[in-house]
Amino acid sequence: MADTHIHHHPMAANDAAPADALPVNEIGIADIKDALRQGYADFIAQPSHLLFIALIYPIAGILLARLTVSYNIFPLLFPLASGFALLGPFAAIGLYEISRRREAGMDTSWKHALDVVHSPGIGQIATLGALLMGVFLAWLFSAWIIYRWLMGDVPLDSFAGFMTPLLTTANGWTMIILGNALGLLFAILVFSMTVISFPLMLDRHVSMATAVKTSMAAVEKSPRGMLYWALTITALLVLGSLPVLVGLIIVMPILGHASWHLYRKVVPR
């Protein structure tokens, strides 16, 4: 198992040195629909791994709900739930590996999702994952500061006690608008940095700098296509989140697999 990655790409050694973006293709709506179709096919072909990977999300969602109710951190419920999406590209790393193996005609049982730890690119992957966690914490910190500034004097004795002033006062609406605007900036930053960077590091073992630059180059090359992909991800995550994040059991694996196939379309082999 340990050597499944070592020899599968001839560029592994010489790609790690340069930090320039790799060439990228332009993509459109048809490519995104095709990537989703292939992602769904991967999910249907190997659905057993969803228990292993995707259960993290609803369990975390239920824990979040419990935590916020228990500790009166209602103001962070929305930032925590929406901030989950920032970690999605890293959380799906095992799904990319299963799609990679299926594409190469290799065994795709769910235990192979763990093979990423043997990848020569794992150090760079983990570094970018840690960076994403930092961005996630910065988002939570920013959301908390906005809340303390605008609504810090609202007593948090009940959910209704928090929601009523939030939806009926000028400060509440300012917090909603400001928070969403800031959240959008964080989301754009993370999307641009990671839309194809994790699959690229897994496949070619390039440096984090090369992967991030290539990811940003891809967004620059296909702004309309990438906007459509970002909106698709958002819509599916919202749909999946409605029943206490339970729908994410299906949505997350499909999006993860589809991200691999989109990477294949963006970066020429």
Order of alpha helices (4+ residues) and beta strands (2+ residues): alpha-alpha-alpha-alpha-alpha-alpha-alpha-alpha-alpha-alpha-alpha-alpha-alpha
